[in-house]
Amino acid sequence: MRYGKKLKRELPLHLMIIPGFILVIIYQYIPMTGLVIAFQKYLPGLGIFGSKWVGFDNFKYVLDMPDSFQVLWNTVRIAFMKIIVGLIVPVVISLLLNEVRKEVVKRSVQTLIYLPHFLSWVILGGITVDILSPSTGIVNQMLQAFGIKPIFFLGDNNWFPYLLVTSHEWKEFGFSTIVYLAALTGINPSLYEASVLDGANRWKQTWHITLPGMTPIIVLMLTLSLGNVLNAGFDQVFNLYSPSVYQSGDIIDTLVYRMGLIDAQFGVATAIGLFKSVVSFVFISVSYLLAYRLANYRIF
């Protein structure tokens, strides 16, 4: 009887899930049947059922490519730098904003730093190119004013990875900052009041109260970000890179794009994408396990 009442009460909620569930099946699970292309010498004219089965030959071809390990290293390197910088910068900014007492200033700064999150990399990529142009960019004009030669940031392999990390953080740190500011609101104000009575200054309050109070969210955000260790940002790299920086900026997603859509090597491109998906699945599983163990995070 009790189960029947619970089912009757929750039935509308389950019915609301059905449209989303159908969309997930159609656009997420049914296309997975195309993964069979990774094991075929796929030809569009023959289709999946007519193309020749080659087993793991596409994977062997990828491993024998001279730049395959360089692409993997670029992906992991850029992704890890984004994870580390994406943790430090928002935490620091949120701590600084937390010290601002005028709400108008605080809200205005939050809006300004959050705004780039809503812009696509097509727009931000164009802005970045204009800012860093060797001849007319404002950055190189400032360097010339100090007697420094112009730097071709978008065409130099030494600078390009750090440009990707910096521009990515410019776009996304506002969103992460709001997450950490929300975490700060959960800290008990009486802790600060008690610390004032004990003679603690703002620095000691930050070190002994604020940071420990933020630790669960910091650990959670860090562990969940491990699932993106092979996602170095296709949209960003695609809009900023060029053949001159393939050595330091070419990542798995851009390699898949070139081999699949440009060179029409569909089997090889699918094999690379399948490899990335399997490794990402492992990292995501590990990250959720760590989030559960370290931050008591649960999906349900």
Secondary structure, DSSP 8 states (H G I E B T S, - for coil): -HHHHHHHHHHHHHHHHHHHHHHHIIIIIGGGGGGGGGGEE--TTTHHHHSEE-TTHHHHHHHHSTTHHHHHHHHHHHHHHHHHHHHHHHHHHHHHHHT---HHHHHHHHHHHHGGGGS-HHHHHHHHHHHT-TTT-HHHHHHHHTT-----GGG-TTTHHHHHHHHHHHHHHHHHHHHHHHHHTTS-HHHHHHHHHTT--HHHHIIIIIHHHHHHHHHHHHHHHGGGTT---HHHHHHH--GGGHHHH--HHHHHHIIIIIS--HHHHHHHHHHHHHHHHHHHHHHHHHHHHHH-----
